């Protein structure tokens, strides 16, 4: 019996862990870490490394809290979508009070960590991001307008700003450039997913762009946003944050994203939409990695 109880406890722990959306959190923390490292001239000292690790932990906790809260609000929607029907909240395997308590504990723990061991600015910006995602985006914008991902994308674009604030104690122009890149990256990234998951979103009742405006219009928007994103990705070089190395990487990555967007617009297939979505993940990760290499090597 004790072995069965241990297995059951591990199962519940896995369910709670899944509510934090680990893959999304990894990207959030990665983008925050890029902001932290770019805010420090040269190689970080041990004190700065320690500060960055504490900031990453605090941001991870609050971001996980926002994801868990999102699962409570959208449990009915999740249950109707094949992509999310497996979640414990959607299946009724975790009670609302359990998930809400879990979210509150993560948010409180992360906020205290950031306030006491990082700085108050980072804590307030991170908490504002929590409110922006969990309340403004999830509760208000997502069910209200097909532009939800554009407006709500501001919350998703905050991690580099949080990272910068953690190390520098302020929000400089460089942090805002990083914010702009992620902000403009979000719509083509998400709409590529929505294109081949349109039946799921139609069942959910959410006014996603492919549902409200159709496949062709959404494809055009994806392509146009990749063009705007290309211009934004050149800003670190124009502003003087980076050298020719980043410029070449940005042109190659963003140019390829534009090509994906163009072919998606002109000759659609679900498989191409999947490839575009997957490349968007590679685009952002490789772009920030190139910016980081440029920061240390050139």
VMD Tcl script that draws the C-alpha trace (Angstrom):
set ca {
  {0.00 0.00 0.00}
  {2.79 2.40 0.83}
  {4.20 1.88 -2.67}
  {0.79 2.66 -4.20}
  {0.53 5.84 -2.14}
  {4.00 6.90 -3.26}
  {3.05 6.36 -6.91}
  {-0.16 8.35 -6.39}
  {1.78 11.21 -4.78}
  {4.24 11.26 -7.68}
  {1.31 11.32 -10.10}
  {-0.18 14.37 -8.36}
  {3.22 16.08 -8.34}
  {3.51 15.49 -12.08}
  {0.04 16.96 -12.58}
  {0.97 20.10 -10.67}
  {4.25 20.35 -12.56}
  {2.39 20.03 -15.88}
  {0.13 22.95 -14.90}
  {3.17 25.25 -14.93}
  {3.56 24.56 -18.71}
  {7.27 23.63 -18.41}
  {8.18 24.11 -22.09}
  {6.72 27.61 -22.13}
  {8.47 28.41 -18.83}
  {11.80 27.27 -20.28}
  {11.49 29.81 -23.10}
  {10.43 32.54 -20.65}
  {13.41 31.92 -18.37}
  {15.76 31.68 -21.36}
  {14.60 35.09 -22.65}
  {14.91 36.56 -19.15}
  {18.42 35.14 -18.83}
  {19.41 36.77 -22.13}
  {18.23 40.11 -20.75}
  {20.27 39.53 -17.59}
  {23.49 38.67 -19.41}
  {23.18 41.54 -21.88}
  {22.69 43.97 -18.99}
  {26.11 43.06 -17.58}
  {29.18 44.46 -19.38}
  {31.73 41.70 -19.83}
  {31.82 38.38 -18.01}
  {29.53 38.30 -14.93}
  {31.14 38.10 -11.51}
  {30.15 35.40 -9.04}
  {27.91 37.92 -7.26}
  {26.16 38.69 -10.55}
  {25.82 34.98 -11.37}
  {24.20 34.41 -7.97}
  {21.84 37.34 -8.56}
  {20.91 35.98 -12.00}
  {20.17 32.51 -10.60}
  {17.93 33.97 -7.90}
  {16.15 36.13 -10.48}
  {15.62 33.13 -12.77}
  {14.14 31.15 -9.88}
  {11.80 33.99 -8.92}
  {10.65 34.57 -12.50}
  {10.14 30.82 -12.97}
  {7.93 30.63 -9.88}
  {5.72 33.59 -10.84}
  {5.47 32.47 -14.47}
  {4.48 28.99 -13.29}
  {1.84 30.55 -11.05}
  {0.38 32.45 -14.03}
  {0.30 29.27 -16.11}
  {-1.49 27.34 -13.35}
  {-4.04 30.13 -12.91}
  {-4.60 30.08 -16.67}
  {-5.44 26.36 -16.41}
  {-8.19 27.09 -13.87}
  {-9.80 29.82 -15.95}
  {-9.64 27.82 -19.17}
  {-10.43 24.33 -17.88}
  {-13.71 24.22 -19.82}
  {-12.01 25.39 -23.01}
  {-9.10 22.99 -22.47}
  {-11.54 20.08 -22.14}
  {-12.90 20.79 -25.63}
  {-9.49 21.00 -27.30}
  {-7.50 17.90 -28.23}
  {-4.23 19.73 -27.56}
  {-5.11 20.51 -23.92}
  {-7.79 17.96 -22.90}
  {-5.16 15.92 -21.02}
  {-4.57 18.61 -18.37}
  {-5.54 17.63 -14.83}
  {-7.80 20.68 -14.47}
  {-9.60 19.88 -17.73}
  {-10.10 16.26 -16.65}
  {-11.30 17.25 -13.19}
  {-8.44 15.40 -11.50}
  {-7.39 18.50 -9.55}
  {-9.91 20.68 -7.75}
  {-9.99 24.41 -8.42}
  {-8.98 25.17 -4.84}
  {-5.92 22.93 -5.14}
  {-4.76 24.62 -8.34}
  {-5.54 28.10 -6.99}
  {-3.59 27.40 -3.79}
  {-0.69 26.03 -5.85}
  {-0.71 29.17 -8.03}
  {-0.87 31.47 -4.99}
  {2.02 29.71 -3.24}
  {4.21 29.91 -6.37}
  {3.35 33.58 -6.94}
  {3.96 34.55 -3.32}
  {7.22 32.59 -3.11}
  {8.55 34.03 -6.36}
  {7.52 37.58 -5.44}
  {9.19 37.42 -2.01}
  {12.35 35.97 -3.54}
  {12.52 38.74 -6.15}
  {11.71 41.55 -3.71}
  {14.15 40.51 -0.98}
  {17.06 39.00 -2.91}
  {16.88 40.71 -6.32}
  {15.20 44.15 -6.26}
  {11.69 45.60 -5.84}
  {11.52 46.84 -9.47}
  {11.91 43.30 -10.81}
  {9.31 42.00 -8.38}
  {6.71 44.61 -9.37}
  {7.37 44.18 -13.09}
  {7.08 40.39 -12.73}
  {3.88 40.68 -10.70}
  {2.45 43.09 -13.30}
  {3.30 40.50 -15.96}
  {1.41 37.90 -13.90}
  {-1.67 40.16 -13.82}
  {-1.29 40.96 -17.52}
  {-1.22 37.31 -18.55}
  {-3.47 35.64 -15.97}
  {-6.15 38.34 -15.78}
  {-5.98 40.86 -18.64}
  {-5.11 38.34 -21.38}
  {-6.72 35.10 -20.13}
  {-9.91 36.47 -18.53}
  {-10.61 39.60 -20.62}
  {-8.86 39.67 -23.99}
  {-8.73 36.02 -25.07}
  {-12.51 35.45 -25.17}
  {-13.24 39.00 -26.38}
  {-11.20 39.78 -29.51}
  {-9.27 37.99 -32.28}
  {-6.47 40.48 -31.60}
  {-6.02 38.91 -28.15}
  {-2.59 37.50 -28.95}
  {-1.38 40.87 -30.27}
  {-2.48 42.92 -27.27}
  {-1.82 40.18 -24.73}
  {1.57 39.55 -26.31}
  {2.91 42.43 -24.22}
  {2.93 40.11 -21.19}
  {4.78 37.41 -23.11}
  {7.36 39.93 -24.28}
  {8.31 41.01 -20.75}
  {10.92 38.33 -19.78}
  {13.96 40.14 -21.31}
  {12.83 43.33 -19.53}
  {12.54 41.45 -16.23}
  {16.02 40.02 -16.73}
  {17.48 43.42 -17.55}
  {15.81 45.03 -14.52}
  {17.11 42.26 -12.25}
  {20.73 43.01 -13.11}
  {20.69 46.74 -13.94}
  {18.01 47.92 -11.55}
  {16.30 49.87 -14.34}
  {14.70 49.43 -17.76}
  {16.92 50.86 -20.49}
  {16.36 51.30 -24.25}
  {18.16 47.99 -24.87}
  {15.57 46.15 -22.77}
  {12.75 47.82 -24.70}
  {14.29 46.70 -28.01}
  {14.31 43.11 -26.76}
  {10.71 43.57 -25.64}
  {9.74 44.81 -29.11}
  {11.33 41.80 -30.82}
  {9.43 39.29 -28.68}
  {6.22 41.35 -28.95}
  {6.31 41.29 -32.77}
  {7.45 37.64 -32.86}
  {4.44 36.42 -30.88}
  {1.61 36.89 -33.45}
  {3.21 34.99 -36.39}
  {4.41 32.32 -33.98}
  {0.99 31.79 -32.43}
  {-1.11 32.23 -35.58}
  {0.96 29.58 -37.37}
  {-0.11 27.20 -34.61}
  {-3.72 28.39 -34.74}
  {-3.88 27.77 -38.50}
  {-3.37 24.03 -38.23}
  {-5.25 23.80 -34.92}
  {-8.23 25.81 -36.18}
  {-10.76 23.02 -35.55}
  {-9.70 22.90 -31.91}
  {-10.12 26.66 -31.53}
  {-13.48 26.56 -33.31}
  {-14.70 23.94 -30.81}
  {-13.36 26.01 -27.92}
  {-15.49 29.01 -28.85}
  {-12.50 31.38 -28.66}
  {-12.43 34.16 -31.30}
  {-9.02 33.25 -32.71}
  {-8.07 34.95 -35.97}
  {-8.37 31.87 -38.25}
  {-11.86 31.27 -36.84}
  {-13.15 34.84 -37.11}
  {-11.33 36.05 -40.25}
  {-10.49 32.85 -42.06}
  {-7.41 30.99 -43.18}
  {-6.29 33.30 -45.99}
  {-6.46 36.51 -43.96}
  {-4.53 34.90 -41.09}
  {-1.83 33.70 -43.50}
  {-1.44 37.24 -44.83}
  {-1.13 38.58 -41.29}
  {1.56 36.01 -40.51}
  {3.57 37.10 -43.55}
  {3.19 40.84 -42.82}
  {4.23 40.38 -39.20}
  {7.36 38.50 -40.25}
  {8.32 41.53 -42.37}
  {7.80 43.91 -39.45}
  {9.67 41.50 -37.19}
  {12.63 41.53 -39.61}
  {12.92 45.30 -39.19}
  {12.70 45.03 -35.38}
  {15.39 42.33 -35.31}
  {17.83 44.77 -36.95}
  {17.40 47.33 -34.18}
  {20.08 45.90 -31.82}
  {22.63 46.51 -34.59}
  {21.24 49.95 -35.49}
  {21.22 51.03 -31.84}
  {24.77 49.79 -31.27}
  {23.99 46.83 -29.02}
  {25.67 44.40 -31.42}
  {28.15 44.03 -34.27}
  {28.11 42.55 -37.76}
  {27.96 39.00 -36.34}
  {24.49 39.51 -34.90}
  {23.45 41.45 -38.00}
  {24.25 38.50 -40.27}
  {22.46 36.05 -37.96}
  {19.41 38.33 -37.70}
  {19.18 38.76 -41.47}
  {19.51 35.01 -42.07}
  {17.03 33.95 -39.37}
  {14.46 36.66 -39.95}
  {14.79 36.40 -43.73}
  {14.05 32.68 -43.48}
  {11.05 33.40 -41.25}
  {9.79 35.83 -43.92}
  {10.16 33.10 -46.56}
  {8.16 30.70 -44.39}
  {5.50 33.39 -44.02}
  {5.43 34.08 -47.76}
  {5.09 30.43 -48.76}
  {2.49 29.91 -46.05}
  {0.49 32.80 -47.52}
  {0.80 31.72 -51.15}
  {0.58 27.92 -50.87}
  {-0.93 26.81 -47.56}
  {-0.77 23.36 -46.03}
  {-1.11 22.19 -42.45}
  {2.36 20.67 -42.67}
  {3.86 24.00 -43.74}
  {2.04 25.73 -40.87}
  {3.59 23.21 -38.48}
  {7.04 23.83 -39.95}
  {6.52 27.60 -39.66}
  {5.53 27.24 -36.01}
  {8.55 25.06 -35.25}
  {10.89 27.44 -37.07}
  {9.50 30.38 -35.09}
  {10.75 28.70 -31.90}
  {14.16 28.18 -33.47}
  {14.16 31.76 -34.75}
  {13.75 33.39 -31.35}
  {16.13 31.04 -29.54}
  {18.86 31.32 -32.19}
  {18.40 35.10 -32.52}
  {18.94 35.68 -28.80}
  {21.79 33.17 -28.73}
  {23.47 35.12 -31.56}
  {22.96 38.36 -29.64}
  {24.56 36.78 -26.59}
  {27.55 35.42 -28.55}
  {28.01 38.83 -30.13}
  {27.97 40.42 -26.67}
  {30.84 38.27 -25.42}
  {32.97 37.59 -28.52}
  {32.79 40.66 -30.76}
}
mol new
graphics top color blue
foreach p $ca { graphics top sphere $p radius 0.5 }
foreach p [lrange $ca 0 end-1] q [lrange $ca 1 end] { graphics top cylinder $p $q radius 0.2 }
display resetview
